[in-house]
């Protein structure tokens, strides 16, 4: 099997092995690690369709993580996809309204981030041993709501690690916040910042690139890594569920082998849809990659105009995990359509950092033809939740509703009747108030847990363990800070 090495999107430094890229998280030059080539699937679609989730995950990840042995990789996968998930198939498909919803919320924190963050701690501890790293790994993460809890759950009390999560204090749902601030673990710290997700993400990147802090940490026996989707160890596991979903459709006779399917992804940071793009590049028969935005529609505007411009009002919506104006993972796609020219990509990212925008060439835009972008307003999102519930008895969360509404726009615009997989990124219980308001059944309930119980009754679905266990859990983390204090908070936590 051909080795895959990882290089920076900004062009500096030598290529590194997968385990080192996972350990580092971010390249020294501030770029993101990308594979030096996209490997092709080496099993037939029919063979893959007959495998369970763990085996599909192995067949995909072995192609990217080429310095992990089979024993190491299968061990990581086995420890990740176990009884933490409330369904044996890990990522089931549900049919409703003429599309298939890929339910990625059956893990410990009821959001799609579990699919990768159940695995990343195991990949990272194996990577540390492989590279004879004796420092403690400090996971530094910004979250718009879901990554934070999934990362905390994955890394809590993992030997040789500490984890610090920053989230926008008023920019996540009450359930999301409670999931984070009740997290146990002597190695965990959760901090609410006075700002939005982009502020948190920029602050984290600033800390990562602080060479003086890096030296001081090294003296104390620490080194940073990331659990955000900037880490290639987050992105690679996400490719797996697209391959598994296609195999499920094939096995169940919903599609013919080789038939193209469209994929609809609600996204703010662009990692989830980039994973689908990588799956397509590996040979998975995906037609259109439909990028669904909420009213923070910076990606929609980019696909329509070729100009990425974050200089706009930040809109707080009912789909907070997508309330993002700087889509970090888009850099990996830009690097690719720039002909893998690190210098050209670095110039565009410098423009984004300096002027808050950049524009790609017509030649680069031609490389985006696989993508379609659109967005849904708050009203359209609520209407889609209500429509699917009333017509099909199927309840979705606010982020999935954005995707479903955008898919309907795509159908009206193109008439493309190919089988569609809509990525369902979170349990509706995580956004119970917004979901119940959309259905028209939220009146009269005072607390969020009252709404959860009523939603359970209406949907005929048991309240997830992840929600039940935080009802009475004590608040462990109460720290808040300004954006410019983030580095000091980290230093205090580490005793530097």
N, C-alpha and C positions, 0 to 999 in steps of 0.2 A: 504494500500500500504506500502510495506516494506521501511523503511528509508534507504537512502544512505548517508553514511558519507565519508569524504575525509581524506586520510592520505598521508604522504610524501613518495616519492620514495626513500628517504635516511633513512627512518626508525625511525626518531626521532619525539618526540612530540605525543600528543594525537590526535585521529581523531576529525575532526571538521565538522560542518554542511556546506551545500553547500554555503549558503550566506556568511559565514565567509571565506571560501576558495576563493570565488570570490573577496571579499574585499581585502584579503591579496595578492593574485596573486601568490606569491612564498612562500614556507614554510620557517620557521625560519632557518632550517638546509641547505637551498639552494636547497632542492629537489622540485619536482613538485607535486602538489596535484593530486591524482588519486582516483576514487571511490573504496570503500571497496568491492564492487561486481558490476558486470555488470548486470543491470536489463534486464529482458526479455520483449519484446513487449507484451502488454496485449490486443491489438486489432488485429483482423485477417488482413492478407494482403489485403483481399477483402474490409474490412471496411476502412482501411487506403487509399485504392485506390480511394474511393469515396469522400475523404475530400479535401478541398482546402489547400494551403500551411500553412496558419496560424493554422488550426486545426491539421494538421500533426505535426507541430512544438510543439503544446501544448501536444499532445499525447506522443511524444518522451521526451520532456524536463521535464514533470511532474514526470517521472520515475527517473530522476537524481537530480532535484532541489526540494527535498522533503520537505524542510522547507519553500518553497514559497506556499502561498495559491493559489487556482485556480483563484481567482479574481486578485491577484498580477501578476501571470504569464500570464494570458490572457491579462491583461492590458499592460504589457511589450511587448508582441508579437504584439498586435494591434498597438502600437505606433511605432514599428520597421518596420513592413511590410506594409507600406501604400503607398501614392502617390510618395514617394521618388523613388520607382521602376517604370521603364517605361513599364512594362508589368504586367497585372493583375495576371498572374500565378506565378510571382516572379522568378521561376527557370524553364524556358521552355526547352524542348528537341528538338534538330534539327537533322534530319537524313541526313547523307552525307557519301558517300564512304563505306557503309556497317556497319556503327557504329552510335551510338546516342551521340551527343554532348550535355552535360548538361551545359547550358549557365548560369553561375553564376555571370554575369557582368551587370546585369540590374539595379543595385542600383545607389546611388548618386555619387559614385566615380568610377564606371565602372570596378570594380574588385571583385573577390569572397569574399574578406575580408568584404564587405558590408553585407554579409549574417549573419555574427556574430556581426560585430561592429555597426550595426544599433540597435542591441538589448542590447549589453553589458552595455552602459551607464544607461539604464533603470533598468537592473538587479542590477547594482551596487548602484544606488541611493535607490532602494528598500532595498537592503542588508544593507546599512548604517543606514537606519531608523529602520530596524528590530533589528539591533545589538546596537542601541542607540549610534552610533558613531557620535561625534560632530566635530571631526577633519575634515579639508578639505582633500579630497582625491587627491593625486598628481599622475596622470597617467604618468608613465615613460616608454617609448617605443623606441626600436630600429627597424628600418624598412629597408627592401631591396627594398622598392619602393611603395608597395600597402597598407600595414598595416598602415603606417604613415598617409596618407591622409584619409583613412577610419576612423581611430581613431580620427583624428582631426575633421572631419565632425561630428562624433558622439558626441564628448565631448565639442565642441565649445560652450561657454556660458552656459554650464550646471551648475546650481547653486551647490556650494559645491565642485567643482572640478577645478583642473588645469591640463594641459597636456603639457609634454615636449617630443618632437620627435627628435631623432638623426638619420641621414641618411648618407650614404657614399657620399661625395660631388660629386665624379665623377663616381658613381656606379649605377645611376638610369637613366631612359630615360628622355629626355627634358620635355615631357608632365608630367611625374610623378613628376619631380622636381617642375615644375611650379604649379601643383596642390597643392603642399605642401606650397611653399613659398608665395602663394597668399592667404593663409587661414586667414580669419578674426576670431576675438574672443579675448576678453581681457584676457582670461585665457590660451591662447595658446603660445607656443614657439617652433620654428623649427630651428634645428641646423645642419649644414653640417659638418661632421667630416672628417679629413684628414686621411682616412683609408678605409677599406672595411666593409661589413656588419658584418662579424665575430668580427671585432674590436669593432664595435658599440654595438653588442649584449653582448660581454664580459664586456665592460665598464658599461653597464646597470646592468648586474648581480653583478658586483663589487659594484656599488652604493647601490643596494638592500641589500647586505650583510654587509654594513658598519654600525655597531651598534652605533658608536658615532654619526654619522649623523642622524640615526634614533631617538636617544635621543634628539638631538638638534631640529629636526623637531617636535617631540612631544611637546617640550616646546613652540614652536611657533604655535601649533595647526594644524600640517600637518601629514599625513601618506601616504606612498607609496602604489600604486597598479600598475598592469600592464595591458595593452591592447594587449600585444603579445599573441601568442597561448600557451605560458607557463601558461596563466590564464585559468583555467578550464571553466570559463564563456565564453571563446572564442571557446573552443573545443566542448562543448555540443551542441550549436546551429548548428555546422557543421554536426553533425550526421543526422540532420533532412533532409537535401536535398538528401541524399542517399535513405532514406526511401521514400521521395516524388517522386524521379525519378523512383524507382521501382514501386510505385503505379501508376504513369503515364503510364508506359509501360504495366502494367496489365490492367488498365482501357481502354487503346486504343487497346487491343487485340494483342499487340506485343509479349507478353509472356504469358505462362500459370501460374496460381497460384502455387507458390513453385518452379518454374523453376529458375535455377541458372543463374545469369548474372555476367560477369566479369567487374571490375571497373579499369579504367586507370587514374592515377593521376600524373600530373606534380608536383614535390615537391622538395623543398630544405630543409625546416625546419621540415618536416615530419608530421606536424599537420593535414593537409588535408587528407592524406591517413590513418593516425591513426584514424580519425573520421570514415572512412569507415570500418576499422577493428573493431571499437566499434559497428558499425551498424551490421556487420556480427555476432559479439559476442552476440548481442541482439536477433538474430534469423532471420535477413534479409538474404534471399538466395543469397549470393554473393559467387562466385567461387574463382577466382584468384584476388588478389589485386596487380595490376601491377604498380610498382613504377618507374616513368620515371624521369631520371636525364639529365641535360645538361653536358657539358664537365667538370664541377665540380662534378665528378661522385663518390663521396665518398660513397654514399648509394649503388650504383651499386656494387662497390668493396666489400662493407660490406656483401651484400646478397650473393655474389659469394664466399667469403672467410671466413666470420665470424670475420674478423678483421676490426675494424673501425679505420682509420688512416687519421688524418687531416694534416699530415706532407707532403704537396705537394704544387705545384704551384697553386695559386689562378687564375682562368681564368675569364676574363671579357667577357661576352657573350651578345648576343642580347636578352636573356631571363634573365634579371638582378635580378628578384625577386627570382630566383633559384641559384644565384651565392653565395652559402653558403657552408662552409666546416664543420661547427659544427651544426648538426641537433638537436636542443634542444629537440623536442618532441620524438625523438627516445628513450630518457631515459624512457619514460612511457612504451614503448614496451619492452625494456630491463628488466625493473623491473618485468614485467609480465612473460617473459620467464625465468627469474631467480627465478621463484617460489614465487614472491612477497617478496623476501628476501632483505630488505632495506640495510643490511650490505654488502651483496655481490654487490648490485647495486652501493652503495656508493664507494666501492673499484674500480669498473670499471670507475666511473666518475672521481675519483681522478687520475687514470692512464691517462685518457684523458686530464685532466687539467695539469698533470705533464709531461708526456712523449708524449702527443698529440695522443695517440692511446690506444686501448684496444682490447682484443680478447675474444670472448665468447666460452663456451665449446660446444662440439658436442651435448650434451643433450639440451642445450639452443637453438642451431641451429635448432633442431627438431621442436621447437615451432614457427619457421618462415616459415613453409611449405606452408602457405596460400599466401606468397609473391613471386613475380617474379620481378627482377630488371633488367633494361637495361638503355642505355643512347643514346642520339642523338647528333651528332656533329653540329657545326654551319651550315655546308653545308647541312646536312640532314634535319635540321630544316627549312632552307630556301626552300629546294626542296619540303618539305611537304606542306608548305604554297602555293607554286606555283601549285603543283599537285591538291590540293583540289579546288583551284580557277579555274584552267583551265578545270578540268574534271567535277566539280559539281557547279561552280559558288558560292562556299561557302568560305568566307574569315575568317581566324582564326588568332589569335595573336601568338607571338613567343613561349609562354609557352605552349599553347594548341598544337602547332605544335610539340613540343618535345614529348608530350604524344601520339599524333597521329602517329609519326614516330616510337616510341617505341612499340606501339600496332602492327604495321605492322611487326616489328621484332619478336614480340611474336607469331603472327600468323604463320610466316614462320618457326619458331623454333618448335612450338608445334602442329600446325594444329587445335587448339582448336577453334571451330566455334560457341561457345556460344555467345549469344547477349552481346555486349560490350557497356558500358557507358564510354565515354571519358569526363573527367571533363575539361570544358572550363573556365579557371580562369580569363581571362581579355578580355576586348574589344580590337579588333585590332586597334582601334583609339588611344589607349594608347601607342602603339608602331608603329605609322604610318610610320615612316621612314624605319624601318626594314622590315615591311610588304610590303611596296611599292617597296623597293629594291628587295625583294624576288620575287614579282610578275613580276618585270622588268619594273615597271612604275614610278619609283621614280626620273628619270633623269629630270633635268631642274628646278625642284621645289627648291626654295631657303629656305623658312622657313617651320617649322614643320606644321604650320596651312594651308599653301598651300597644303602640302601633305595630310592633313586631308580632305580637300575639294575634292581633286582628288580621294582619297580612297572612300569617300562617293559616288561619281559619279560612280566609277567602281563597287562598291559592291551593289549599289542600296539601301543603308541604310542611314538614316538621321544621321547627326553628333550628337552624344549624347550631352545633355545639359551640362554634366560635362566638356566637352571639349570646347564647345561654350563659357561658362561663364568665362573661364580663358584667352580667347584671349586678352582682354583688361584690365583684372584685375590688379591692382597695386601690386607690390611685397611688402609684409609686413615684411617678415623675411629674413634677410641677414647675420645672425650670422654664423660664422664658428669657429671650434676649433680643437686642437689636441686631441687625444684619452685621454691622461692623464689630460686634462683640463675639462673633462665632468662633474665631481663632482662639480668643482668650478662654472661652468655655471649654474648648477641646484641651487646651494646655492645662487648665485646672483639673479636668477629669483624669488626665494622664500624670499629673504631678510634675509638670515640666516648668 
